[in-house]
Amino acid sequence: MHQQRILWVQVFALALVQGAIVLMWVIYNLYLGKLLGEFGFTSVFITGVLLLENGLAMLMEPLMGNYSDRAQRWLGSRFPFIAAGVILASGLLMATAMLVTFGQPEGIFRWLLPILLVTWAISMTVFRSPALSLLSRYAFGSGLPQAASVLTVMGAIAGAMGPLANKYILELGPGIAFGLASLILLGAAAILRSVNTEVKMPHQPSGVGARPSIRNLALVFTVGWGTSLGFRLLMTTFPKILKTIPGQNVGLTMGIIFIALGITAIPAGTVARKLGNRQAILLGLLGLALTLVVMNGVGQTWAAVGVAIAVGTCLSLVNNGTLPFALSMVPAQKAGLGTGMFFSGGALSASLFGAFFQQPDALSPLVMTTVAIVSFGVAMIAIASSKPPSLPST
């Protein structure tokens, strides 16, 4: 019973932080090209900024996660990292809003914008892995995917703002949009801090198995890379296919993916608890691969909606399970490092995507879906070959 205990109040508070993180990235991505373009920077420069951000994130995510593990060990809490990162990220985003509102796109002010944007992206890595690794202290054993489903729901709600509300967000202007996002993040972090309870991890004797396996870390990194690259390719290719269907509402159809993800996340968590987390992720990845095969033949509205629902449903199994998978592959004392390695793999996929797949007409949908299927396949192999660390008998 103890192994399946879930601290629901803390999980919901952590889900608010997850939703705030996703919302900030949605708003940031909507404004990035627009703001840099208004300040006279080319599309090539914007791509370079994204590559730099993701390259730094690939290094910073596991580094910050590991440092937060040390803080947990020596200070008894990860919140120094979380608080510092949240305050820094919120302050930098507000500073960016002030610059684009009152500054002129010339001289030092022009170059200050990309510096602020890159620094903001780095600040997000300071607290994301430390914060989300707290899931391992709020849920245990087979309860982890079920608890993670709440984070998936909040992430889906925030993610849906991209395709469904992008016009309204852009109409707000960067000052209001960035300010609201910063306040939401600060509020979510404050709520999490107020309900946080330091819980002793079950069956984790001090000093036992505290060093993570290099193989396990590599597998976590690979899963982060494969699932993230496959998702990015899917979300880039599907709109291209939708545009070939007469009268198809692309934004609404893409929004259906997030709606289906949010609706099916909780049931998917129950499935993972009964079926097993690894099996549930594999089922979700297999479903995504099959959906990508079908996607290329979509030519009618009803079929497009069906594919969108299928994608969201399969994603719920994957998104619910990947963070618990990463946490299960490292000792409890290294939860931050495990989480950081997963996000580091995602950052590598973002870099590769930006370098090779960012241009709208770079590759055909068939080629991109094929690469996405291969990416999901690599993640499936990594999961199937993984074994969680075992504690020595006492």
C-alpha positions as CSV (number, residue, x, y, z in Angstrom):
1,M,0.0,0.0,0.0
2,H,2.8,2.4,0.9
3,Q,4.4,1.9,-2.5
4,Q,1.3,3.1,-4.2
5,R,0.5,6.1,-2.1
6,I,-0.1,9.4,-3.9
7,L,-0.1,12.8,-2.3
8,W,-2.8,14.3,-4.5
9,V,-2.6,17.9,-3.1
10,Q,1.1,18.1,-3.9
11,V,0.6,16.4,-7.3
12,F,-2.0,19.0,-8.3
13,A,0.2,21.8,-7.2
14,L,3.1,20.3,-9.2
15,A,0.7,20.0,-12.2
16,L,0.1,23.8,-12.0
17,V,3.8,24.4,-12.3
18,Q,3.9,22.0,-15.3
19,G,1.0,23.9,-16.9
20,A,2.7,27.2,-16.3
21,I,6.0,26.0,-17.8
22,V,4.2,24.7,-20.9
23,L,2.2,28.0,-21.2
24,M,5.4,30.1,-21.0
25,W,7.0,28.1,-23.8
26,V,3.8,28.3,-25.9
27,I,3.8,32.1,-25.6
28,Y,7.5,32.4,-26.1
29,N,7.4,30.3,-29.3
30,L,4.5,32.4,-30.6
31,Y,6.4,35.6,-30.1
32,L,10.0,34.6,-30.8
33,G,10.1,34.9,-34.6
34,K,7.8,38.0,-34.5
35,L,9.9,39.9,-32.1
36,L,13.3,39.1,-33.5
37,G,11.9,39.9,-37.0
38,E,10.7,43.3,-35.8
39,F,14.2,44.0,-34.5
40,G,15.7,43.3,-37.9
41,F,17.0,39.7,-37.4
42,T,16.8,37.2,-40.2
43,S,15.2,33.7,-40.1
44,V,18.7,32.2,-40.3
45,F,19.6,34.1,-37.1
46,I,16.4,33.0,-35.4
47,T,17.2,29.4,-36.2
48,G,20.7,30.0,-34.7
49,V,19.2,31.3,-31.5
50,L,17.0,28.2,-31.2
51,L,20.0,25.9,-31.8
52,L,22.0,27.8,-29.2
53,E,19.2,27.6,-26.7
54,N,18.7,23.9,-27.2
55,G,22.4,23.2,-27.1
56,L,22.7,24.9,-23.8
57,A,19.6,23.2,-22.5
58,M,21.1,19.8,-23.4
59,L,23.9,20.6,-20.9
60,M,22.0,22.5,-18.3
61,E,19.1,20.2,-17.7
62,P,21.1,17.3,-16.2
63,L,23.5,19.7,-14.6
64,M,20.7,21.5,-12.7
65,G,19.0,18.3,-11.9
66,N,22.2,16.9,-10.4
67,Y,22.8,20.1,-8.4
68,S,19.3,19.9,-7.1
69,D,19.9,16.3,-5.9
70,R,22.9,17.6,-3.9
71,A,20.7,20.4,-2.5
72,Q,18.1,17.8,-1.5
73,R,20.8,15.8,0.2
74,W,22.6,18.6,2.1
75,L,19.8,21.1,2.6
76,G,16.8,18.8,2.7
77,S,15.0,20.6,-0.2
78,R,15.2,21.3,-3.9
79,F,13.3,24.6,-3.5
80,P,16.4,26.9,-3.5
81,F,16.9,25.8,-7.2
82,I,13.2,26.0,-8.0
83,A,12.7,29.4,-6.4
84,A,15.8,30.9,-8.0
85,G,14.9,29.6,-11.4
86,V,11.3,30.7,-11.2
87,I,12.1,34.2,-10.1
88,L,14.9,34.5,-12.7
89,A,12.7,33.3,-15.5
90,S,9.8,35.5,-14.6
91,G,12.0,38.5,-14.2
92,L,13.8,38.0,-17.5
93,L,10.5,37.5,-19.4
94,M,9.2,40.7,-17.9
95,A,12.4,42.5,-18.8
96,T,12.0,41.2,-22.4
97,A,8.5,42.6,-22.5
98,M,9.7,46.0,-21.3
99,L,12.5,46.0,-23.9
100,V,10.3,45.3,-26.9
101,T,7.6,47.7,-25.6
102,F,9.8,50.7,-24.8
103,G,13.1,50.0,-26.5
104,Q,14.2,50.8,-30.1
105,P,15.4,48.1,-32.5
106,E,18.8,49.8,-33.0
107,G,22.2,49.8,-31.3
108,I,22.6,48.0,-28.0
109,F,18.9,47.6,-27.6
110,R,18.7,45.5,-30.8
111,W,21.3,43.0,-29.6
112,L,20.0,43.0,-26.0
113,L,16.8,41.2,-27.2
114,P,18.4,37.9,-28.3
115,I,20.7,38.0,-25.2
116,L,17.6,38.3,-23.0
117,L,15.8,35.5,-24.9
118,V,18.6,33.1,-24.7
119,T,19.2,33.9,-21.0
120,W,15.5,33.3,-20.3
121,A,15.6,29.9,-22.0
122,I,18.6,29.0,-19.9
123,S,16.8,30.1,-16.7
124,M,13.9,27.7,-17.5
125,T,16.4,24.8,-17.2
126,V,17.4,25.9,-13.7
127,F,14.1,24.8,-12.2
128,R,12.3,22.5,-14.6
129,S,14.2,19.2,-13.8
130,P,14.3,20.0,-10.0
131,A,10.6,20.8,-9.9
132,L,9.3,17.9,-12.0
133,S,11.6,15.4,-10.2
134,L,9.5,16.1,-7.1
135,L,6.9,13.8,-8.6
136,S,9.0,10.9,-7.2
137,R,8.4,12.3,-3.7
138,Y,4.7,12.7,-4.2
139,A,3.9,9.3,-5.7
140,F,5.5,5.9,-5.4
141,G,5.7,2.7,-7.4
142,S,2.8,1.9,-9.7
143,G,1.1,5.1,-8.6
144,L,3.6,7.3,-10.5
145,P,2.0,7.1,-14.0
146,Q,-1.4,7.8,-12.4
147,A,0.0,10.9,-10.7
148,A,1.8,11.9,-13.8
149,S,-1.6,11.9,-15.7
150,V,-2.6,15.0,-13.7
151,L,0.6,16.8,-15.1
152,T,-0.3,15.6,-18.6
153,V,-3.8,17.1,-18.3
154,M,-2.5,20.5,-17.2
155,G,0.2,20.3,-19.9
156,A,-2.4,19.5,-22.5
157,I,-4.6,22.4,-21.5
158,A,-1.7,24.8,-21.7
159,G,-0.4,23.3,-24.9
160,A,-3.8,23.6,-26.6
161,M,-3.5,27.4,-26.3
162,G,-1.0,27.3,-29.2
163,P,-3.3,26.0,-32.0
164,L,-6.6,27.2,-30.4
165,A,-5.8,30.6,-29.0
166,N,-2.7,31.8,-30.8
167,K,-4.5,34.8,-32.4
168,Y,-5.8,36.0,-29.0
169,I,-2.4,35.6,-27.4
170,L,-0.8,37.6,-30.1
171,E,-3.5,40.3,-29.9
172,L,-2.5,40.8,-26.2
173,G,0.9,42.0,-27.2
174,P,4.2,40.9,-25.6
175,G,3.8,43.1,-22.5
176,I,0.5,41.6,-21.3
177,A,1.2,38.1,-22.6
178,F,4.7,37.8,-21.0
179,G,3.5,39.5,-17.8
180,L,0.5,37.1,-17.4
181,A,2.8,34.1,-18.1
182,S,5.3,35.3,-15.5
183,L,2.6,35.9,-12.8
184,I,1.1,32.5,-13.5
185,L,4.4,30.8,-13.0
186,L,5.2,32.7,-9.8
187,G,1.7,31.9,-8.5
188,A,2.0,28.2,-9.3
189,A,5.5,28.0,-7.7
190,A,4.1,29.7,-4.6
191,I,1.3,27.2,-4.3
192,L,3.7,24.3,-4.7
193,R,6.0,25.7,-2.0
194,S,3.0,26.1,0.4
195,V,1.9,22.5,0.1
196,N,5.3,20.8,-0.3
197,T,6.0,18.1,2.1
198,E,9.4,16.5,2.4
199,V,8.7,12.8,2.2
200,K,11.2,10.0,2.9
201,M,11.5,7.8,0.0
202,P,10.4,4.2,0.6
203,H,12.9,1.4,0.7
204,Q,15.9,3.7,-0.2
205,P,18.5,3.3,2.6
206,S,20.9,6.2,2.8
207,G,24.0,5.6,0.7
208,V,22.7,2.5,-1.0
209,G,22.6,2.5,-4.8
210,A,23.1,6.2,-4.9
211,R,25.2,6.2,-8.0
212,P,23.2,5.9,-11.2
213,S,24.1,3.5,-14.0
214,I,25.6,5.1,-17.1
215,R,23.6,2.6,-19.2
216,N,20.4,3.6,-17.5
217,L,21.1,7.3,-18.0
218,A,21.9,6.7,-21.6
219,L,18.6,4.9,-22.1
220,V,16.7,7.7,-20.4
221,F,18.4,10.2,-22.7
222,T,17.6,8.1,-25.7
223,V,13.9,7.8,-24.8
224,G,13.8,11.6,-24.3
225,W,15.4,12.1,-27.7
226,G,13.2,9.6,-29.6
227,T,9.9,10.6,-28.1
228,S,10.6,14.3,-28.5
229,L,11.8,14.1,-32.1
230,G,9.0,11.9,-33.1
231,F,6.5,14.2,-31.6
232,R,8.0,17.3,-33.2
233,L,8.0,15.7,-36.6
234,L,4.4,14.5,-36.2
235,M,3.2,18.0,-35.1
236,T,5.0,19.6,-38.1
237,T,3.9,17.1,-40.7
238,F,0.2,16.8,-39.8
239,P,-0.6,20.4,-40.5
240,K,1.0,20.0,-44.0
241,I,-1.3,17.1,-44.7
242,L,-4.3,18.9,-43.3
243,K,-3.8,21.9,-45.7
244,T,-4.3,19.6,-48.6
245,I,-7.9,18.8,-47.4
246,P,-10.4,21.4,-48.8
247,G,-12.0,23.5,-46.1
248,Q,-10.1,21.8,-43.3
249,N,-9.7,23.9,-40.1
250,V,-6.0,23.2,-39.4
251,G,-5.9,25.0,-36.0
252,L,-9.0,23.3,-34.7
253,T,-7.9,19.9,-35.8
254,M,-4.5,20.3,-34.1
255,G,-6.3,21.5,-31.0
256,I,-8.3,18.3,-31.0
257,I,-5.0,16.4,-30.4
258,F,-4.5,18.3,-27.1
259,I,-8.2,18.0,-26.2
260,A,-8.0,14.2,-26.7
261,L,-4.8,14.1,-24.7
262,G,-6.3,15.9,-21.8
263,I,-9.5,13.8,-21.8
264,T,-7.7,10.4,-22.0
265,A,-4.8,11.2,-19.7
266,I,-6.5,10.1,-16.5
267,P,-7.9,6.8,-17.9
268,A,-4.4,6.2,-19.5
269,G,-2.9,6.6,-16.0
270,T,-5.2,3.9,-14.7
271,V,-4.2,1.6,-17.6
272,A,-0.5,2.2,-16.9
273,R,-1.0,1.3,-13.3
274,K,-2.7,-2.0,-14.1
275,L,-0.7,-2.9,-17.3
276,G,2.7,-1.6,-16.2
277,N,4.3,1.7,-17.1
278,R,6.8,0.3,-19.7
279,Q,4.1,-1.7,-21.4
280,A,1.8,1.3,-21.5
281,I,4.5,3.5,-23.1
282,L,5.3,0.9,-25.6
283,L,1.6,0.6,-26.5
284,G,1.4,4.3,-26.9
285,L,4.5,4.5,-29.1
286,L,3.3,1.7,-31.3
287,G,0.0,3.4,-31.7
288,L,1.7,6.6,-32.7
289,A,3.8,4.8,-35.3
290,L,0.7,3.2,-36.8
291,T,-1.1,6.5,-36.8
292,L,1.8,8.1,-38.7
293,V,1.4,5.4,-41.3
294,V,-2.3,6.1,-41.7
295,M,-1.7,9.9,-41.6
296,N,-0.2,10.0,-45.0
297,G,-3.4,8.7,-46.6
298,V,-5.7,11.1,-44.9
299,G,-7.9,13.0,-47.4
300,Q,-11.2,13.8,-45.7
301,T,-12.2,15.8,-42.6
302,W,-13.6,12.8,-40.7
303,A,-10.4,10.9,-41.2
304,A,-8.3,13.9,-40.1
305,V,-10.4,14.2,-36.9
306,G,-10.0,10.5,-36.2
307,V,-6.3,10.7,-36.6
308,A,-6.1,13.7,-34.3
309,I,-8.1,11.8,-31.6
310,A,-5.9,8.7,-32.1
311,V,-2.7,10.8,-31.7
312,G,-3.9,12.5,-28.5
313,T,-5.0,9.1,-27.0
314,C,-1.7,7.4,-27.8
315,L,0.2,10.5,-26.6
316,S,-1.5,10.2,-23.2
317,L,0.0,6.8,-22.6
318,V,3.5,8.1,-23.6
319,N,3.4,11.5,-21.8
320,N,2.0,9.9,-18.6
321,G,4.8,7.3,-18.6
322,T,8.0,9.0,-19.7
323,L,8.7,11.0,-16.6
324,P,8.0,8.0,-14.3
325,F,10.2,5.9,-16.6
326,A,13.1,8.4,-16.1
327,L,12.6,8.4,-12.4
328,S,12.4,4.6,-12.2
329,M,15.8,4.3,-14.0
330,V,17.8,6.1,-11.3
331,P,18.1,5.8,-7.5
332,A,15.7,8.0,-5.6
333,Q,18.6,10.2,-4.5
334,K,19.3,11.1,-8.2
335,A,15.7,11.9,-9.3
336,G,16.8,15.3,-10.5
337,L,19.6,13.9,-12.7
338,G,17.3,11.3,-14.2
339,T,14.7,13.9,-15.0
340,G,17.4,16.2,-16.4
341,M,18.8,13.4,-18.7
342,F,15.3,12.9,-20.2
343,F,14.9,16.6,-20.9
344,S,18.5,16.7,-22.2
345,G,17.5,14.1,-24.8
346,G,14.5,16.3,-25.7
347,A,16.8,19.3,-26.2
348,L,19.0,17.3,-28.6
349,S,16.0,16.4,-30.6
350,A,15.0,20.1,-30.7
351,S,18.4,21.0,-32.0
352,L,18.3,18.3,-34.7
353,F,14.8,19.3,-35.7
354,G,15.8,23.0,-36.0
355,A,18.9,22.1,-38.1
356,F,17.3,19.6,-40.5
357,F,13.5,19.8,-40.4
358,Q,12.5,23.4,-39.5
359,Q,12.0,24.7,-43.0
360,P,8.4,24.1,-44.1
361,D,9.2,22.6,-47.5
362,A,12.5,21.0,-46.6
363,L,11.2,17.4,-46.8
364,S,8.1,15.7,-47.9
365,P,5.5,14.5,-45.3
366,L,6.3,10.9,-46.2
367,V,10.0,11.4,-45.4
368,M,9.2,13.2,-42.1
369,T,6.7,10.6,-41.0
370,T,9.2,7.9,-41.7
371,V,11.9,9.6,-39.6
372,A,9.3,10.1,-36.8
373,I,8.4,6.3,-36.9
374,V,12.1,5.5,-36.7
375,S,12.5,7.9,-33.7
376,F,9.6,6.3,-31.9
377,G,11.1,2.9,-32.7
378,V,14.4,3.8,-31.2
379,A,12.6,4.9,-28.0
380,M,10.7,1.6,-28.0
381,I,14.0,-0.4,-28.2
382,A,15.5,1.7,-25.3
383,I,12.4,1.1,-23.1
384,A,12.2,-2.6,-24.0
385,S,15.9,-3.1,-23.1
386,S,15.7,-1.1,-19.8
387,K,15.9,-2.5,-16.3
388,P,15.3,-0.3,-13.2
389,P,18.1,-0.2,-10.7
390,S,17.9,-2.9,-8.0
391,L,18.8,-2.4,-4.4
392,P,21.2,-4.9,-2.9
393,S,19.7,-7.3,-0.4
394,T,20.3,-6.4,3.2
